[in-house]
Amino acid sequence: MSTRSDTALWIAQRASAAVLALCVTVHLVTIIYAVRGGLTAAEIFSRTRGNVGWLAFYAVFALAVAVHAPIGLRPVLTEWLGWRGRSRDWAALAFGIVLAGMGLRAISVLFA
Amino acid sequence: MTALQVEVWRGAAEGRLQRYEVPRYPSQTVLDVVTHIQRKLDPTLAYRYACRVGMCGSCAMTVNGAPRWTCRTHVDKVARHGRLELRPLRNLPVIRDLVTDMRSFFDKWERAGGRFEGASTKSDDFARVRPDSAARQAADAGIECIGCGVCYAACDVVNWNRDYLGPAALNRAWTLVNDPRDTARVARLRAIAGDAGCHACHTHMSCTERCPTHISPTASIAGLKRAVAKAALEGKL
């Protein structure tokens, strides 16, 4: 990776962290609000099904995770396993795609 | 007079700890202890020092697990139950006993663009730099580094990532980035950005914790991250 792309990744990770700070806060407050008096799957579906607002919110949340986590995984792979170079970056990218896929799939089930 | 039990690393990468008994004195420094061993007990012990007063930065060693200037470290402050363990600085190849090869440390200063690049000549007037300007104050905060290697030995990221430039080299780059007379700002930012540069820092702050001159390389590295991001967003990187 070049200086420029390393810097771009760093900026992307910081920007996604800022998005996540907001998303996690909204998510936790929603959980605390939603579980008052118990929580059922039906109750969750009644809130999320067909709701474009929640769909957009959680899509942004999942994509921010998919950007943030793989970038952080790169130094972990290098520092803990000594894994460097292009193969490490492909592995991190694959991890990000898996995260995005799993996240968006879960959201699609909640929405549909 | 009580005696101090001192275990000292003998050898290079492979070696062992050797035990010595050293008499205690008031106001005794760790460097006094090492010097006593070499002059009175074992002349084959290799160690390095020069000024003895915290100016040259050559006597740093690992004292009871932490990197320190031995000349400015009193035995009273660090001895645990009358015991000292002395090893060479971490993250550097050991030449022999307590002496490390610091070439990789200083090579990284070079790689980080640690050399001042000016444009003026001796016929030009002095540059006017306001001491109270933000840039000068940022440079002043890091300028007193004497290159002892304590921060480099304290840094876990250096230990994990052999290419990482390390706190001292990055701190040096930060002082130059804030020098309005310097002409190599963008080239230096390119040199220190990336996975082997400022972006590798995890902000553990071990360097700041251990720096004997109370510099905060962590703050300098954070400043570099901001400067690099700004340059990148402006398309200058």
Interface residues (C-beta under 8 A of the other chain):
Chain A: M1 S2 T3 R4 D6 T7 A8 W10 I11 R14 R74 P75 T78 E79 W80
Chain B: V157 W160 N161 R190 A193 G194 D195 G197 H199 A200 H202 K225 V228 A229 A232 L233 L237
